[in-house]
Amino acid sequence: MELTSGSRVAVIGGGPSGALSAYFLLDLARQTGIALEVDLFEPRNFNLTGPPGCNMCGGVISESLMQKMAAEGITLPRELLLDTIDSYVLHTDSGAASIRPLHDEMRIASIFRGAGPLGAESQSPLPWSSFDRHLLEMAKGLGARHHARRVRRLDRDGEGRPRVYVQPLKEEAAESGETERLFGVYDLLIGCVGLNGAGVRLFEALDFGYRPPKSDRAWVAELYMGAEEVRRRLGHAMHIFLLDVPGMKFAALTPKGHYVTFILLGDDVNEEVAKRVCHSPQVRELFPEGWEMPVRPCHCQPRINIGPPVNPFADRVVLVGDCASSRLYKDGIGAAYRMAKVCALTALTRGISAEAFREGYWPACQEMDRDNRLGHLLFSMDGLMRHVTLFRRAMLMVVREEQSRPHDPRRLSSALWDTFTGSAAYRHIFRRALHPVVMWRLIAAMIRLLFSFLRKR
Ligand SMILES: Cc1cc2nc3c(=O)[nH]c(=O)nc-3n(C[C@H](O)[C@H](O)[C@H](O)COP(=O)(O)OP(=O)(O)OC[C@H]3O[C@@H](n4cnc5c(N)ncnc54)[C@H](O)[C@@H]3O)c2cc1C
């Protein structure tokens, strides 16, 4: 089972994993002299503002990912990049610490996935452009055919080739009364449907044993503050909050030009929890005097991948991105980039059978899933940080000391930086966070804090 000239590929979903899967497949095929036909199905219009045009995320990408993409010819024009973030400020109930990366290439940038927040359409023309649209245009530039249609059903023909049925256009439905229409028969089907919506059910219904990954709901809002005020209050820093607010795991404020993106993660986050976090003194001091959460902010509650998928491949079918393996709580775009590339390489060099995907694609998924298990362990320690004041204070003390020494290797600071930016694998973060020097500094800081507490009594 192989792709040869004239083979037809359907990519379902045009978010980062869909656009990049199509891009890498066409690019590698061209390099090996194979002419593929790639149909990419994506109904979302990335020119629209607000949730309808947006694939709902924090919109942070690392400098190292931008460099990797540039090496593949995927350059990001200036109008995509809203802010360059060169530091983190970690806010806790016991104070704050600013964290700068050791090297410039560890900086991060913020982007809008769609055309921007709801209401921004009043600024015409918009001073920025959509990240997802850019990736889609790059795939189209290599020959992918974009169909602005929702896929309604999948099945296989008598020879086992996947068939794609789409939602008919209004005029087609009015004329024929059909609710779905057979669009085509394909040699390979790549599912990049994410986790927000019913896309994964299409693949579950194909009955090859696929189960989507476990997911949590997040709460995201784009808050307008004006570029000057954003710069004055947040600077070029991302602000992370590890507070003892019931329901929240962590919250973040990211500067994006005129806007600030507010992200909230937790077990059951909703507007109530968001309001409680916004009313905490640590968040309030970053907002203008008297600022209140708008009555109807541009907000969404997207799903975030927190577990491994089951069986994300079969003969002629493979799933990529959030609906398969991604990175826990961070760098989902980087994960989509990496897995789209491995998937394309597997399809073109090993073939498109289940066996080929098991040997070429699955090991990369498993490696990411194994690393995420360490990530879960690391995030379970955030409870220690949020609830044990002594540990929290000691950690802030060590971070401040590291940041004040110009030649310090800053192991704890860089472990925290990478935890929130996704610039490194969890296993590397773990090694740095558990380094004997870090452990010793933390214990010494806790002893010093205990002594100063006892002296005061
Ligand atoms: C709160 C939050 C914050 C995040 N922050 C970041 C961050 O700062 N940086 C980062 O790198 N990652 C972040 N992520 C993760 C990132 O958003 C995802 O990893 C990334 O979007 C995955 O891309 P994808 O293409 O797999 O899925 P998506 O981006 O979800 O794209 C799926 C696409 O499939 C289309 N689709 C679905 N069903 C159908 C169908 N039936 N027919 C046709 N098309 C269909 C959808 O319209 C959509 O465009 C965050 C996620 C969340 C939830």
The ligand as an SDF file (V2000), in Angstrom:
LIG
                    3D

 53 58  0  0  0  0  0  0  0  0999 V2000
   -6.7140   27.0490   26.1670 C   0  0  0  0  0  0  0  0  0  0  0  0
   -5.6940   26.5600   25.1740 C   0  0  0  0  0  0  0  0  0  0  0  0
   -4.5320   27.2690   25.0100 C   0  0  0  0  0  0  0  0  0  0  0  0
   -3.5700   26.8210   24.1150 C   0  0  0  0  0  0  0  0  0  0  0  0
   -2.4560   27.5640   23.9440 N   0  0  0  0  0  0  0  0  0  0  0  0
   -1.5290   27.1740   23.0550 C   0  0  0  0  0  0  0  0  0  0  0  0
   -0.3900   27.9900   22.8210 C   0  0  0  0  0  0  0  0  0  0  0  0
   -0.2430   29.0720   23.3820 O   0  0  0  0  0  0  0  0  0  0  0  0
    0.5340   27.5380   21.9450 N   0  0  0  0  0  0  0  0  0  0  0  0
    0.3970   26.3490   21.2690 C   0  0  0  0  0  0  0  0  0  0  0  0
    1.2820   25.9850   20.5060 O   0  0  0  0  0  0  0  0  0  0  0  0
   -0.7000   25.5830   21.4390 N   0  0  0  0  0  0  0  0  0  0  0  0
   -1.6670   25.9710   22.3170 C   0  0  0  0  0  0  0  0  0  0  0  0
   -2.7890   25.2180   22.4840 N   0  0  0  0  0  0  0  0  0  0  0  0
   -2.9420   23.9680   21.7180 C   0  0  0  0  0  0  0  0  0  0  0  0
   -3.3230   24.2460   20.2650 C   0  0  0  0  0  0  0  0  0  0  0  0
   -4.4490   25.0540   20.2020 O   0  0  0  0  0  0  0  0  0  0  0  0
   -3.6270   22.9370   19.5550 C   0  0  0  0  0  0  0  0  0  0  0  0
   -2.6360   21.9830   19.8690 O   0  0  0  0  0  0  0  0  0  0  0  0
   -3.6710   23.1050   18.0250 C   0  0  0  0  0  0  0  0  0  0  0  0
   -4.7000   23.9660   17.6740 O   0  0  0  0  0  0  0  0  0  0  0  0
   -3.8780   21.7460   17.3920 C   0  0  0  0  0  0  0  0  0  0  0  0
   -4.0570   21.9020   16.0210 O   0  0  0  0  0  0  0  0  0  0  0  0
   -4.9730   20.8780   15.2110 P   0  0  0  0  0  0  0  0  0  0  0  0
   -4.8340   21.2740   13.7880 O   0  0  0  0  0  0  0  0  0  0  0  0
   -4.6610   19.4890   15.5950 O   0  0  0  0  0  0  0  0  0  0  0  0
   -6.4500   21.1350   15.7360 O   0  0  0  0  0  0  0  0  0  0  0  0
   -7.4040   22.4990   15.6190 P   0  0  0  0  0  0  0  0  0  0  0  0
   -6.5200   23.6510   15.6770 O   0  0  0  0  0  0  0  0  0  0  0  0
   -8.4340   22.2760   16.6060 O   0  0  0  0  0  0  0  0  0  0  0  0
   -7.9560   22.3650   14.1430 O   0  0  0  0  0  0  0  0  0  0  0  0
   -8.9190   21.3900   13.8030 C   0  0  0  0  0  0  0  0  0  0  0  0
   -9.5970   21.8450   12.5190 C   0  0  0  0  0  0  0  0  0  0  0  0
  -10.4330   20.7980   12.0340 O   0  0  0  0  0  0  0  0  0  0  0  0
  -11.6020   21.3750   11.4910 C   0  0  0  0  0  0  0  0  0  0  0  0
  -12.6570   20.3530   11.5040 N   0  0  0  0  0  0  0  0  0  0  0  0
  -13.2060   19.7390   12.5810 C   0  0  0  0  0  0  0  0  0  0  0  0
  -14.1790   18.8880   12.1960 N   0  0  0  0  0  0  0  0  0  0  0  0
  -14.2330   18.9590   10.8300 C   0  0  0  0  0  0  0  0  0  0  0  0
  -15.0190   18.3050    9.8430 C   0  0  0  0  0  0  0  0  0  0  0  0
  -15.9700   17.4230   10.1590 N   0  0  0  0  0  0  0  0  0  0  0  0
  -14.7980   18.6170    8.5390 N   0  0  0  0  0  0  0  0  0  0  0  0
  -13.8450   19.5040    8.1860 C   0  0  0  0  0  0  0  0  0  0  0  0
  -13.0550   20.1520    9.0850 N   0  0  0  0  0  0  0  0  0  0  0  0
  -13.2470   19.8800   10.3890 C   0  0  0  0  0  0  0  0  0  0  0  0
  -11.9130   22.5360   12.4470 C   0  0  0  0  0  0  0  0  0  0  0  0
  -12.7410   23.5120   11.8040 O   0  0  0  0  0  0  0  0  0  0  0  0
  -10.5220   23.0540   12.7450 C   0  0  0  0  0  0  0  0  0  0  0  0
  -10.1270   24.0950   11.8920 O   0  0  0  0  0  0  0  0  0  0  0  0
   -3.7890   25.6270   23.3710 C   0  0  0  0  0  0  0  0  0  0  0  0
   -4.9790   24.9290   23.5190 C   0  0  0  0  0  0  0  0  0  0  0  0
   -5.9410   25.3930   24.4040 C   0  0  0  0  0  0  0  0  0  0  0  0
   -7.2290   24.6500   24.5330 C   0  0  0  0  0  0  0  0  0  0  0  0
  1  2  1  0
  2  3  1  0
  2 52  2  0
  3  4  2  0
  4  5  1  0
  4 50  1  0
  5  6  2  0
  6  7  1  0
  6 13  1  0
  7  8  2  0
  7  9  1  0
  9 10  1  0
 10 11  2  0
 10 12  1  0
 12 13  2  0
 13 14  1  0
 14 15  1  0
 14 50  1  0
 15 16  1  0
 16 17  1  0
 16 18  1  0
 18 19  1  0
 18 20  1  0
 20 21  1  0
 20 22  1  0
 22 23  1  0
 23 24  1  0
 24 25  2  0
 24 26  1  0
 24 27  1  0
 27 28  1  0
 28 29  2  0
 28 30  1  0
 28 31  1  0
 31 32  1  0
 32 33  1  0
 33 34  1  0
 33 48  1  0
 34 35  1  0
 35 36  1  0
 35 46  1  0
 36 37  1  0
 36 45  1  0
 37 38  2  0
 38 39  1  0
 39 40  1  0
 39 45  2  0
 40 41  1  0
 40 42  2  0
 42 43  1  0
 43 44  2  0
 44 45  1  0
 46 47  1  0
 46 48  1  0
 48 49  1  0
 50 51  2  0
 51 52  1  0
 52 53  1  0
M  END
$$$$
